Amino acid sequence: MHAIEVEGLTKTVGDDRQLFAQLAMTIEAGELVAITGESGIGKSTLLNILAGLDDADSGDVRIEGTALAPLDEAARTRLRRERIGFVFQAFHILPYLTLEQNVALPLALIAPDAAAAKVRAGEMLAEVGLATRGRDYARDLSGGELQRVAIARALVHRPAVILADEPTGNLDPDTAARILDLFARAVRSRGAAAVIVTHSAATAAVADRVLTLTSSGLVAASRAATVAGG
């Protein structure tokens, strides 16, 4: 069973503008795949479809064998909470919660064991190098520290799938390189399947595979190629 399986995915927007058609791919547990492509081609839309946040016009997406299309919104929400972790460019960390509280949020949505969630959040903060910062407030952190918290939050509930949308787009190159290395090691150590949508060649370079999204599907990309913007 593949961690992520996509078959025959087609998506149009607006006045019947086709983003992509008959898109197909499989991603295995423990594999990190980067998806690149021109601005406006639909990279973020594809990520939203993989998460069950948007619908394709046709085709199938399966997460660990579970097809998304037949699920109602409540079932999709449960699947996201239990099996998917998200890392966003804008972090989406709540500034007036502590780091520990931010990281524990996914666990609170799954099970109400506050004590266990606190322990697990502390473990994840230690893993991303913030062991002593659990009681600090997110509003006091740098961009690199915020992204470390975002990675800890995405992984805390041990999801099977990690989806990342331009996860280092707001960071300087040196900080971005450190965060990418941390992200890749954390994902692989858990055997999760990860998809990174990016316009950055440096970000794509950490992946096991790089795929370029085009209007006719996904094609293998050269690691040495310059990645188009957006």
C-alpha positions in Angstrom: 0.0 0.0 0.0 1.4 3.4 -1.0 1.3 6.3 1.5 0.0 8.6 -1.2 -1.6 7.4 -4.5 -2.9 9.8 -7.1 -4.5 8.6 -10.4 -6.1 10.5 -13.2 -6.3 13.8 -11.4 -7.7 16.7 -13.4 -8.4 20.2 -12.1 -9.9 23.3 -13.8 -10.4 26.8 -12.3 -12.2 30.0 -13.2 -13.4 30.0 -16.8 -12.5 26.4 -17.5 -8.8 27.1 -17.3 -7.1 23.7 -16.9 -4.4 23.6 -14.3 -3.5 19.9 -14.9 -5.0 16.8 -16.4 -4.6 13.0 -15.8 -2.0 13.6 -13.1 -0.7 10.4 -11.5 2.0 9.6 -8.9 2.7 7.4 -5.9 4.7 8.3 -2.9 6.0 5.7 -0.4 6.4 5.9 3.4 9.8 7.5 4.2 10.0 9.3 0.8 10.3 13.0 0.5 9.1 14.4 -2.9 9.5 18.0 -4.0 7.0 19.4 -6.6 8.1 22.4 -8.6 6.6 24.3 -11.5 5.8 27.7 -13.0 3.9 30.3 -11.1 0.2 29.7 -11.3 0.4 26.1 -12.6 -1.5 24.8 -9.6 1.2 23.5 -7.1 -0.7 24.8 -4.0 -4.0 23.6 -5.4 -2.6 20.1 -5.8 -1.4 20.2 -2.2 -4.9 21.2 -1.1 -6.4 18.3 -3.1 -4.0 15.9 -1.5 -5.2 17.2 1.9 -8.8 16.9 1.0 -9.3 20.7 1.3 -10.2 21.0 -2.4 -11.7 18.7 -4.9 -10.4 17.7 -8.3 -12.8 17.6 -11.3 -11.9 13.9 -11.7 -9.5 11.3 -10.6 -8.6 9.7 -7.2 -6.4 10.5 -4.2 -5.7 7.8 -1.6 -4.0 8.3 1.7 -2.8 5.0 3.0 -5.4 3.3 0.8 -8.3 5.6 1.9 -9.9 7.3 -1.0 -10.7 10.9 -0.3 -13.5 11.5 -2.9 -16.2 9.4 -1.1 -15.5 11.0 2.3 -17.8 13.6 3.7 -16.3 16.7 5.3 -16.4 15.3 8.8 -14.5 12.2 7.7 -12.0 14.3 5.8 -11.4 16.4 8.9 -10.8 13.2 10.9 -8.3 11.9 8.3 -6.4 15.2 8.3 -6.2 15.3 12.1 -5.0 11.8 12.4 -2.9 11.1 9.3 -1.7 14.4 7.9 0.7 17.1 9.1 1.1 20.6 7.6 4.0 23.0 7.4 3.2 26.4 5.9 5.3 29.3 4.6 3.5 31.7 6.9 4.0 29.3 10.0 0.5 29.8 11.3 1.8 29.7 14.9 -0.5 31.3 17.5 1.5 34.2 19.0 -0.2 34.3 22.4 0.2 30.6 23.2 3.4 29.1 24.5 5.5 26.9 22.2 4.4 23.9 24.1 0.7 24.8 23.7 1.2 25.4 19.9 2.9 22.1 19.4 0.3 20.2 21.4 -2.7 21.5 19.4 -2.9 18.6 17.0 -3.0 16.2 19.9 -5.7 18.1 21.6 -7.9 17.6 18.5 -7.4 13.8 18.5 -7.5 13.0 22.2 -8.1 15.1 25.4 -5.2 13.7 27.4 -3.6 17.0 28.3 -0.8 15.5 30.3 0.3 13.1 27.6 0.1 16.0 25.0 2.3 18.1 27.1 5.0 15.4 27.4 4.8 14.7 23.7 5.0 18.4 22.8 8.1 18.7 25.0 9.7 15.8 23.3 9.1 17.3 19.8 10.4 20.7 20.9 13.6 19.0 22.1 13.9 17.3 18.8 13.9 20.6 16.9 16.4 22.2 19.3 13.9 24.1 21.4 14.0 21.9 24.6 14.2 24.9 27.0 11.7 27.1 25.2 8.5 25.3 25.8 7.1 28.0 28.1 8.1 30.9 25.9 5.5 32.6 23.8 5.5 32.3 20.1 5.3 36.1 19.6 8.9 36.4 20.9 10.5 34.0 18.4 12.5 34.6 15.2 11.4 33.3 11.8 13.7 30.3 12.0 12.5 29.4 15.5 8.9 29.7 14.4 9.4 27.3 11.6 11.0 24.8 14.0 7.9 25.0 16.1 5.8 24.5 12.9 7.7 21.4 12.1 7.3 20.1 15.6 3.6 20.7 15.5 3.3 19.0 12.1 5.0 15.8 13.4 3.7 15.6 17.0 0.8 13.3 16.2 3.0 11.0 14.1 1.1 11.5 10.8 1.7 9.2 7.8 1.8 12.2 5.4 3.5 15.6 5.7 2.5 18.4 3.3 4.6 21.5 3.1 3.9 24.6 1.1 7.0 26.8 0.6 8.1 25.9 4.1 11.2 28.2 4.0 10.0 31.0 1.8 10.2 33.6 4.5 13.6 32.7 5.8 17.1 33.8 4.9 19.2 31.3 2.9 21.3 30.1 5.9 18.4 29.6 8.2 16.4 28.0 5.4 19.2 25.5 4.8 19.3 24.5 8.5 15.5 24.2 8.7 15.3 22.1 5.5 18.0 19.7 6.9 16.0 19.5 10.2 12.8 18.9 8.3 14.2 16.1 6.1 15.8 14.3 9.0 12.7 14.5 11.1 10.4 13.2 8.3 12.6 10.4 7.3 13.2 9.2 10.9 9.5 8.7 11.3 9.0 6.9 7.9 6.4 9.6 6.8 5.7 10.4 3.2 6.4 14.1 2.6 5.4 16.4 -0.3 7.1 19.8 -0.5 5.7 22.4 -2.9 8.4 24.9 -3.8 9.9 27.3 -6.3 13.3 27.0 -4.7 16.0 24.8 -6.2 17.7 24.7 -2.8 14.6 23.4 -1.2 14.0 20.8 -3.9 17.6 19.6 -3.5 16.8 17.9 -0.1 14.1 15.7 -1.7 14.5 12.0 -2.8 12.7 12.9 -6.0 11.9 16.2 -7.8 8.8 16.4 -10.0 7.7 19.3 -12.1 4.0 20.1 -12.4 2.8 20.9 -15.9 -0.6 21.3 -17.5 -0.3 17.7 -18.8 0.9 16.1 -15.6 4.1 15.5 -13.5 7.5 14.9 -15.0 10.8 14.0 -13.4 13.0 17.1 -13.0 16.7 17.4 -13.0 18.2 18.4 -9.7 20.6 20.7 -11.5 17.8 22.6 -13.3 16.8 26.1 -12.2 13.3 26.0 -10.7 10.8 28.4 -12.1 9.4 31.0 -9.8 6.2 30.8 -7.7 
